[in-house]
């Protein structure tokens, strides 16, 4: 979730894994375990597309979150460099 939709108080802006951003009602999406996909990395571009879980904020660099990848490697990334993995149910 990127934040509240300023034009619609009952909606949030969600950034999808492909980079698209959509405005949705809270009832129309569900975050499963805070899974994210790394996107837009330049210095560590080889990590783009890798998936992991946000496990906290980097206390030394609070503008970054810590993402634990599947192989247990933890990386610090800016909030613009991950997209929530959203599962929609019909």
N, C-alpha and C positions, 0 to 999 in steps of 0.2 A: 504494500500500500504506500502510495507516495504522499497522501495527505487528503485533507478535506477539499471537496470541489467548491471553490469560492462562490459559484453561481447557484449552487443547490445544496442547502444545509444537510439534506438527508443522504447525500451521495459522497463517495470518496473517489479519488483518482487512483487507479491501479495501473502500475507499469507491468506489462506482460513480458514474457521471456524474449519475444522478438523485438522489444523496444517500444512497441506501440503503447500508448496510454489511453485508457478508457475511463469514463465516469460511470460508476455502477452503484446501485443501492446495496446496502450492507447485506441484505438477504440474498443477493445474487452471486455471492462468491464465498469461498471458505479457504482459509489458509491452513494447510496441513503441516504441522510441526515446523513452521518457519523455514521451509526449504527455499533455497535461492539458487539462481544460476548467475555466475560471474559474466559480466558483459563490459565491453568498452575499455578493458585494461590495455595500457600502452606499454609500460615498463615490464609487465609480466603477461604479455599477450598470449603466451602459451597456455595460460589458465582460463582464457575466455571459453565459455561453454561448459566449464566444470561446475558441478553442483555440490552444494554443501548446506550447512545449517549455521545461521547466525547464532553465536554463543555468547556474545557480549560486546562491549565497547572497549577499544584499546585505551587504557588509562593514560598512556604516554602521548597518545595522539587521538583525542576524543572526537575528531572529525571522521575517524575510521571505526568500522566495526570489525570484529574478528569472525571469520567464517571458517568452520571446520569442514574440510573436504572429506570425501569418502575414505581416503587413505590416511586419515587422522592428521594430515598436515593442516596447520592453521595459518591463515593469511589475513592481513589487515587490509581492508579495502574501503574506499570512500563510498558513501551511500548511493552515489550515482553509478557505481560499478557493480551493482547486483540488481537482479529482478526477482521478485517473488514468483515462485512456481505456484500457479493457481489451478486448483482442480474444480471443475464445474460439474455438478450433478444434475441430471434431467429428471 
